[in-house]
Amino acid sequence: MKNLVIFICLVVFNRCAKAQTNLVPNPGFENVIQCPGNLGDTDEATGWSSYRTSPDFFHQCSTNPYLSPPYVQFGYQVPHHGMGYIGLATYHYNSTVISNNYREFCGAQLLAPLQIGTKYYLSFYAVATEFGTGYLTNNLGLRLFTNPYSISNPAPIDNFAHLKFDTIVTDSINWQRLSGSFIADSVYQYICLGNFYDSLHTDTMVFGFPAAGYYFIDDICVTTDSLYNETWTGIQYNDIGEVNIWPNPSQDFLNYKAHRKIEEIRIYDCIGKLVMHETVNSSEGRIDLEGLSNGIYFATFINGRNSSIYKCIKIRE
């Protein structure tokens, strides 16, 4: 009987492990505890927090114009997928080596610990900021830890990462994907993003007024499935194509017209709460917003496993 119980537990564990294809929680920074209101509000992204100084969280639900993509504090940048991403400093110029080692790290606890001896595939997307920083750097990377860190107990800068850009990332328009693999040598339970290399081991390139290096990061993956790591898009659904919505802002209704049939419409408020759900079977129609309070909402148009998300605004009559 004892052996049977052990066997059943192993089967259940293996099925659960396979179901958790991506071990990174909220990998595309879509889910929010509360919409970011200020720079440094990384802990408003569900599951994430600062592992060193003050990384930033950008999400389209923010009412702060500097935090709502695509126009944000450091330039114009559309999320790789969805509505959010993080930003962090990879270098800071100063007259001393210690000051040049200013870094910002963002971290989270994995959905399950890594298993020693198992091969894992890693990937994430990054893009340079358009303006306002002055430096481009290499070594932006991903690292795994066995214990968590915080602002008061920062993760180390000791010239090691499990995955990193060896060359300087210069593209400020197109997201750059970095992918790799490694065999776990510890029971890692935490993931961290940033530049873990000191100024003596970090290459830089100056553009504009030199102040700091800063990058956006989105769609992070840690998995045992190599194919999933290569094909994962960062969101649950694929884009269904353009959906025209008008008037926007709107007082009481929102018209929509799509190139494909819409089967379902979901409206979320600015903190991610579902406030309206309609089943439809048409490529065009009207959504009644009369029962909603004034504010920012996100309309998700769904066809099967495909969807498109749009920001809409309900204004006072």
URRADA-V272747 format. One record per residue. N is the residue number from 1. RES is the residue in three letters. NEAR is the number of other ideal C-beta (glycine too) atoms within 12 Angstrom. Layout:
N;RES;NEAR + N;RES;NEAR
This chain:
1;MET;7 + 2;LYS;8 + 3;ASN;9 + 4;LEU;10 + 5;VAL;11 + 6;ILE;12 + 7;PHE;13 + 8;ILE;14 + 9;CYS;14 + 10;LEU;14 + 11;VAL;14 + 12;VAL;14 + 13;PHE;16 + 14;ASN;16 + 15;ARG;12 + 16;CYS;15 + 17;ALA;23 + 18;LYS;17 + 19;ALA;17 + 20;GLN;24 + 21;THR;25 + 22;ASN;35 + 23;LEU;39 + 24;VAL;42 + 25;PRO;27 + 26;ASN;38 + 27;PRO;45 + 28;GLY;37 + 29;PHE;51 + 30;GLU;36 + 31;ASN;28 + 32;VAL;35 + 33;ILE;23 + 34;GLN;23 + 35;CYS;35 + 36;PRO;40 + 37;GLY;25 + 38;ASN;20 + 39;LEU;28 + 40;GLY;28 + 41;ASP;32 + 42;THR;44 + 43;ASP;29 + 44;GLU;36 + 45;ALA;45 + 46;THR;27 + 47;GLY;30 + 48;TRP;42 + 49;SER;37 + 50;SER;36 + 51;TYR;39 + 52;ARG;34 + 53;THR;30 + 54;SER;28 + 55;PRO;42 + 56;ASP;40 + 57;PHE;50 + 58;PHE;50 + 59;HIS;47 + 60;GLN;38 + 61;CYS;40 + 62;SER;34 + 63;THR;22 + 64;ASN;26 + 65;PRO;16 + 66;TYR;24 + 67;LEU;36 + 68;SER;31 + 69;PRO;37 + 70;PRO;24 + 71;TYR;19 + 72;VAL;34 + 73;GLN;28 + 74;PHE;33 + 75;GLY;26 + 76;TYR;20 + 77;GLN;36 + 78;VAL;25 + 79;PRO;34 + 80;HIS;35 + 81;HIS;29 + 82;GLY;37 + 83;MET;41 + 84;GLY;46 + 85;TYR;47 + 86;ILE;55 + 87;GLY;47 + 88;LEU;45 + 89;ALA;41 + 90;THR;50 + 91;TYR;42 + 92;HIS;32 + 93;TYR;27 + 94;ASN;16 + 95;SER;9 + 96;THR;11 + 97;VAL;16 + 98;ILE;14 + 99;SER;16 + 100;ASN;29 + 101;ASN;31 + 102;TYR;31 + 103;ARG;44 + 104;GLU;40 + 105;PHE;42 + 106;CYS;52 + 107;GLY;42 + 108;ALA;36 + 109;GLN;28 + 110;LEU;35 + 111;LEU;24 + 112;ALA;29 + 113;PRO;24 + 114;LEU;34 + 115;GLN;21 + 116;ILE;15 + 117;GLY;13 + 118;THR;23 + 119;LYS;20 + 120;TYR;39 + 121;TYR;34 + 122;LEU;41 + 123;SER;40 + 124;PHE;46 + 125;TYR;37 + 126;ALA;45 + 127;VAL;38 + 128;ALA;38 + 129;THR;39 + 130;GLU;28 + 131;PHE;20 + 132;GLY;26 + 133;THR;34 + 134;GLY;25 + 135;TYR;37 + 136;LEU;35 + 137;THR;44 + 138;ASN;30 + 139;ASN;37 + 140;LEU;49 + 141;GLY;40 + 142;LEU;45 + 143;ARG;39 + 144;LEU;38 + 145;PHE;34 + 146;THR;21 + 147;ASN;19 + 148;PRO;27 + 149;TYR;29 + 150;SER;21 + 151;ILE;21 + 152;SER;12 + 153;ASN;16 + 154;PRO;28 + 155;ALA;37 + 156;PRO;22 + 157;ILE;35 + 158;ASP;16 + 159;ASN;18 + 160;PHE;22 + 161;ALA;36 + 162;HIS;31 + 163;LEU;33 + 164;LYS;35 + 165;PHE;38 + 166;ASP;18 + 167;THR;16 + 168;ILE;27 + 169;VAL;38 + 170;THR;26 + 171;ASP;21 + 172;SER;25 + 173;ILE;17 + 174;ASN;16 + 175;TRP;28 + 176;GLN;28 + 177;ARG;29 + 178;LEU;34 + 179;SER;30 + 180;GLY;25 + 181;SER;23 + 182;PHE;26 + 183;ILE;19 + 184;ALA;26 + 185;ASP;16 + 186;SER;21 + 187;VAL;18 + 188;TYR;31 + 189;GLN;24 + 190;TYR;36 + 191;ILE;46 + 192;CYS;50 + 193;LEU;55 + 194;GLY;49 + 195;ASN;51 + 196;PHE;39 + 197;TYR;31 + 198;ASP;24 + 199;SER;29 + 200;LEU;15 + 201;HIS;24 + 202;THR;36 + 203;ASP;25 + 204;THR;30 + 205;MET;21 + 206;VAL;19 + 207;PHE;24 + 208;GLY;22 + 209;PHE;12 + 210;PRO;20 + 211;ALA;24 + 212;ALA;36 + 213;GLY;44 + 214;TYR;46 + 215;TYR;49 + 216;PHE;46 + 217;ILE;53 + 218;ASP;42 + 219;ASP;37 + 220;ILE;45 + 221;CYS;41 + 222;VAL;46 + 223;THR;33 + 224;THR;29 + 225;ASP;25 + 226;SER;19 + 227;LEU;13 + 228;TYR;25 + 229;ASN;32 + 230;GLU;17 + 231;THR;18 + 232;TRP;32 + 233;THR;27 + 234;GLY;34 + 235;ILE;28 + 236;GLN;22 + 237;TYR;24 + 238;ASN;21 + 239;ASP;25 + 240;ILE;27 + 241;GLY;18 + 242;GLU;16 + 243;VAL;33 + 244;ASN;21 + 245;ILE;33 + 246;TRP;19 + 247;PRO;19 + 248;ASN;24 + 249;PRO;21 + 250;SER;31 + 251;GLN;18 + 252;ASP;19 + 253;PHE;22 + 254;LEU;36 + 255;ASN;22 + 256;TYR;35 + 257;LYS;21 + 258;ALA;29 + 259;HIS;18 + 260;ARG;24 + 261;LYS;22 + 262;ILE;34 + 263;GLU;25 + 264;GLU;28 + 265;ILE;39 + 266;ARG;28 + 267;ILE;36 + 268;TYR;31 + 269;ASP;28 + 270;CYS;33 + 271;ILE;24 + 272;GLY;31 + 273;LYS;22 + 274;LEU;17 + 275;VAL;26 + 276;MET;26 + 277;HIS;17 + 278;GLU;25 + 279;THR;13 + 280;VAL;21 + 281;ASN;15 + 282;SER;21 + 283;SER;20 + 284;GLU;22 + 285;GLY;26 + 286;ARG;21 + 287;ILE;38 + 288;ASP;18 + 289;LEU;33 + 290;GLU;16 + 291;GLY;14 + 292;LEU;28 + 293;SER;18 + 294;ASN;21 + 295;GLY;25 + 296;ILE;33 + 297;TYR;39 + 298;PHE;40 + 299;ALA;42 + 300;THR;38 + 301;PHE;40 + 302;ILE;30 + 303;ASN;26 + 304;GLY;15 + 305;ARG;14 + 306;ASN;25 + 307;SER;31 + 308;SER;32 + 309;ILE;36 + 310;TYR;31 + 311;LYS;33 + 312;CYS;38 + 313;ILE;29 + 314;LYS;32 + 315;ILE;19 + 316;ARG;12 + 317;GLU;11
